[in-house]
Amino acid sequence: MAEESTEEQSEQPKKKNPMMLIIIGVVALLLIIVVVVAILVLTSSGPSPDTERVEGGAAPGTQTTIGPVVELDQFIVNLLDSDGRRYLRIKISLELSHRNVGNEVQNKMPMIRDLIIRQLSSKRFDEIATENGKQRLREELRNNINRHLIDGQVQNVFFTTFVVQ
């Protein structure tokens, strides 16, 4: 009987070992999966340092980085509607091709503001109410401002506030 009890005790640890190995293997596999997913999520969350900037007149939001930005004061203009009761309140930021253009933009700010006011007040509500209309307005503003710049150009026009009442 004494021999039987020692044999039973020695068989029990042998049965636990394969089960413990399976549990440890599953936990290790899960840990590896969590680490791989975490690495993938962290590396895809922001632009990589070697990502090149999209040049030219790309649509806003399609670039991985932006150039220097000049924020303009708010504009409030009447829209060109038959009843004259609608107005546009807009705040605009200009993305510049390089830093040197910032000085030229600041020096020409009265002319640029006048240009923007005239462009905005020539629009009707139905022209700027859609996303396509807003995109056309961005392009028109960018092109009109660039005609007056010498040192560089405006890459993009961003609307940071856009309210029509």
N, C-alpha and C positions, 0 to 999 in steps of 0.2 A: 504494500500500500504506500509505503513511503516512496517507493520508486515511481508509482503512478502519479503522485502529487507533484513530484519534481518534473516529470515529463509534461504534465498539463501546464505547469508554470513556464516551462521553456517553450512550449508551442504557442502560448498566448502572445509573447512579444514578437514572434515570427509573423503572426497574423497581423499585428498592428503595423509592422514595418512597411509592407507593401501599401497599405492604406495611407500611411503618413507620407510616403514617397509620392503617391498620386496627389494628395492634397498640396504638398509643397510644390509639385510641378505645375498644378493649376494656378496657384497663387503667383508663382514666378512668371507664368505665361501672361496672366492678367496684368501684372506689374509692368512687363515689357510692353504690352499693348497700350497701357496708360501713358508710359513715357514716350512712345512713338507718336501717339495722338497729340500729346502736349507739345512736342517738338514741332510737329506739323502746324499746329494752331499758332504757336508763337512766331514761327518764321514766316507765316503767310499774313500776319496781321498788319504789317506796314511795308512800305516800299523798300527794296533792298538798296544799299548804297551805290551799287553799280548800275542801277536802272537809269537809262537815259531819258531826258525830258523830251516830250513830243513837241516839235517846233511847228511854227506856223499858226494858222487860224483854226486850231482844233476846238471842238465844242467844249465849253466849260465842263469840268468834271471828268474829262477823259485824260487828263495829264496826271502823272504821278507826282510831280512837283510843280510849283509855280514860281514865277520870277518876283521881283520887287513889286509891291502893291501900293498904290496911292488911293486913299479913301477920300472921296469928295463929300462936301456938305450935302445935306438933304435938299431935294428939289420938290417944289409943289407947283404944278402947272395945271391950267385948265385944258381939258381935252377939246378937240375940234368936233364937238357934237352939235346938232341943230338946236337943242335947247340950252346948251352952255352950262348945264348943271353938274356935269361930271368933272372931277379933277383927279390927278395922279400925284401921289406922294411916293417918291422913290429915292433911295439912297444907292449910290453907285461906287464901286471900287474898280480901279483900272490896273490890270496886270501889265507891267512894262517889260520890254525886251531885255533891258539891263539897267543898272543903277544910275548911269549918267543921264538917262532920259528923265529921271525924277526932277532934276533941276530945271530942265526945259519945260516940263509940265507945270511946275510951280510958277515959273516965270510967265507962262502963257495961260494961267488959270482963269483970268477974267474972260479971255477969248473962248476957252474950252467950255466954261460954264454957260456962256451965251449960246454957243453952238448947241450944247445939249438942251438948253431951254427951248430954243427954236425948233429943234428936232422933236422933242417930246410934245410940245404944244401943237404940232402939226398932225398929230395922230388922233384917230377916232378910237373909241372904246373897242369896237369890233376888230380893229387892226392889232390891238395889243392884248386882247383877252385870252387868246390861245397860246399854247407853248410855241407853236411855229411863229406866231406874231412876235412874241418876246425874243425869240432867236433872231428874227429878221431885224428887230430893233437893236439888239446887241451888235450885229454885224454893221448896220448903218452907222451907229455911234462910233464904233471902232474905226471904220473906214473914213468917216468925216474928220475925226480927231487926227488920224495918221496923216491926212493930207497937209496938216499944219505943223507936223513935227519934222525936225531935221536930224537930230542926233540918234534917233531910234524909232521905236514904234510901240503902240499899245497892242499887246498880244491878245488880251481878252478883256471883256467888260462883264463885271459881275454885278447883279442886282442883289443887294443885301436887304433892301426893303422894297416892296412893290405893292402899293395899296391903291385901288381905284374906288372912288365913291361917287 
